[in-house]
Amino acid sequence: MPFLSVAQSSMAASTALLGPAARAIIVVKAPPPSLPSSFSPSSSSSSSLSRLFFPLYSGFAPRRSVDSSLRGARAFGVSVKSTAMGREVDTEVEAMDPLQRRLMFDDECILVDENDNVVGHDSKYNCHLMEKIEKENLLHRAFSVFLFNSKHELLLQKRSATKVTFPLVWTNTCCSHPLYRESELIEDKYLGVRNAAQRKLYDELGIVAEDVPVDDFTALGRIHYKAASDGKWGEHEVDYLLFLVRDVKVEPNPEEVADVQYVNREQLKELVRKADAGEDGVNLSPWFRLVVNNYLSDWWKRVDEGTLPEGADMSTVRKL
């Protein structure tokens, strides 16, 4: 359903509602549009988001007055975008957790084709909009880390409640994206992906680089999958599956991770059973479920045997 703007005859009332710095567009039960494809903020610019979302408030009208007006409009059950000098404020994005919002626009994912050849880059925001995934077939590179301790127990994390996609689901140790930057685009022996995995293990779980050397990651395979999180967000990834066996100190970042646990095979089976039965609110991420159903049993056996490298097949991208 398209966004329905107020009629010209009501523009004066809209201006009165939001003040001279912005006019209101009242939207009835419609999702906010995606950002322009040309938007690509620099990861080094901490002010890029404020320029995008609040371009004029500080100079022309107090932000408090705009925020209170938007809250009043929401109270009537409508969705609101405000515009100022042609720039839009997506109130759903504004309501995101600050960290997740920053990552959505600062992080540039690597776009690939179905054979994992790099074809470009786009914001994390655009790469996870189901509308763009379906219409433009946006496919990006990702990784999933499976970290085992010396007892060969697998470290799992429960994603935080503030995650935009798949919040509060149990998944493998760490799941994220290599970014469109030199150090994470290195194709030789998948070093770019391994560099990204080391970075995110620290960001999400506080695991320092010295505990997870990039040379200790074993890339076992790549899968191509698509999964919707809700009506707006989802995943469409070529996912590198990285395994390593290390004893590490874990200090989860609560903005990224709600809980962690080490599990053996039987404990994982029980977690899967609860997810299947809908018990205790347990849910699993779709990519973790695919690995559990198709590969994990054989690869876990190789962890026990010390034969992980022999199980690798990076020659193809398996579409699941």
HUQUI-V257667 format. One record per backbone hydrogen bond with DSSP energy under -0.5 kcal/mol. NH is the residue of the N-H (numbers start at 1). CO is the residue of the C=O. E is the energy in kcal/mol with one decimal. If there is no record, write none. Layout:
nh={NH,NH}
co={CO,CO}
e={E,E}
This chain:
nh={5,10,11,14,15,16,17,18,19,22,23,25,26,27,29,39,45,46,48,51,52,53,54,59,60,61,61,65,66,67,68,69,70,71,72,73,74,75,76,76,77,78,79,81,82,83,84,87,89,90,91,91,94,95,96,101,102,103,104,105,105,106,107,109,109,110,111,111,112,113,116,119,120,122,124,125,127,128,128,129,130,130,133,134,135,136,137,138,140,141,142,143,144,145,146,147,148,148,149,152,154,155,156,156,157,158,159,159,160,163,168,168,169,170,171,173,174,176,180,181,184,185,185,190,191,192,194,195,196,197,198,199,200,201,202,203,204,205,206,207,208,211,212,212,216,217,218,219,220,220,221,222,223,224,225,225,227,229,230,234,235,237,238,239,239,240,240,241,242,242,243,244,246,246,248,250,251,251,253,254,256,257,258,259,261,263,268,269,270,271,272,273,274,275,276,277,278,279,281,282,285,289,290,291,292,293,294,295,296,299,300,301,302,303,304,305,306,307,310,311,311,312,313,318,318,319,320,320}
co={3,7,8,10,11,12,13,14,15,19,83,81,24,79,27,36,42,44,45,47,48,49,50,56,56,56,57,62,62,63,64,65,66,67,68,69,70,71,72,73,74,73,27,25,89,23,87,84,82,88,80,89,90,91,93,97,98,99,100,101,102,102,103,107,122,178,109,120,139,117,113,111,111,109,107,104,123,124,125,126,128,232,129,130,131,132,133,132,236,110,238,176,240,174,242,145,146,244,153,149,263,147,154,261,171,259,157,169,256,160,159,160,166,283,157,145,145,143,108,179,181,181,182,187,188,186,190,191,192,193,194,195,196,197,198,199,200,201,202,201,206,208,208,209,213,214,243,217,218,241,241,316,239,318,223,237,235,233,233,128,227,225,140,223,237,142,238,221,144,240,218,146,148,244,246,248,205,249,204,252,253,253,158,158,156,154,264,265,266,267,268,269,270,271,272,273,274,274,278,279,170,285,286,287,288,289,290,291,291,295,296,297,298,299,300,301,302,302,307,307,308,309,220,222,316,317,224,318}
e={-0.6,-1.8,-1.8,-2.0,-2.7,-2.0,-1.8,-2.0,-2.1,-1.2,-1.8,-2.0,-0.5,-2.8,-0.8,-1.9,-1.6,-0.8,-1.0,-2.1,-1.8,-3.3,-2.1,-0.8,-2.3,-0.6,-1.3,-0.6,-1.2,-3.1,-2.6,-1.6,-2.5,-2.4,-1.9,-2.1,-2.5,-1.6,-0.5,-1.4,-2.3,-1.0,-2.5,-1.6,-1.0,-1.9,-2.2,-2.0,-2.4,-0.6,-0.8,-0.9,-2.5,-1.4,-1.7,-2.7,-2.3,-2.5,-2.0,-1.2,-0.6,-3.1,-1.5,-0.6,-2.4,-0.7,-0.6,-2.0,-2.5,-1.7,-2.2,-2.7,-1.2,-1.5,-2.0,-2.4,-2.3,-1.0,-0.9,-1.1,-0.6,-3.1,-2.5,-2.8,-2.5,-2.6,-0.8,-0.9,-2.1,-2.2,-2.6,-2.3,-3.1,-3.3,-2.8,-0.5,-0.5,-2.5,-2.0,-2.2,-2.6,-2.7,-0.6,-3.2,-1.7,-3.0,-0.6,-2.6,-2.0,-1.2,-0.9,-0.8,-0.8,-3.1,-2.4,-0.6,-1.2,-1.8,-2.8,-2.4,-1.3,-0.6,-1.3,-2.6,-1.9,-2.7,-2.2,-2.8,-1.9,-2.2,-2.1,-2.0,-2.5,-2.1,-1.2,-2.1,-2.8,-1.5,-1.6,-1.8,-0.7,-1.5,-0.7,-1.1,-2.1,-1.2,-3.0,-0.6,-0.7,-2.7,-0.7,-0.5,-2.1,-3.1,-0.5,-1.9,-2.6,-2.3,-1.7,-1.8,-3.3,-1.9,-2.1,-3.4,-0.7,-2.4,-0.6,-2.7,-2.7,-0.7,-2.6,-1.9,-2.4,-0.5,-0.6,-0.6,-3.1,-0.5,-3.0,-0.7,-2.2,-2.9,-3.4,-1.1,-1.9,-2.2,-2.1,-2.4,-1.9,-1.9,-2.6,-2.4,-2.3,-2.0,-2.6,-2.3,-1.1,-2.3,-0.5,-2.3,-2.2,-2.3,-2.0,-1.9,-2.8,-2.6,-1.7,-2.7,-2.7,-2.2,-3.0,-1.6,-1.5,-1.8,-2.0,-1.9,-1.5,-2.2,-0.6,-0.6,-1.9,-1.4,-2.5,-2.6,-0.6,-0.5,-2.6,-0.6}
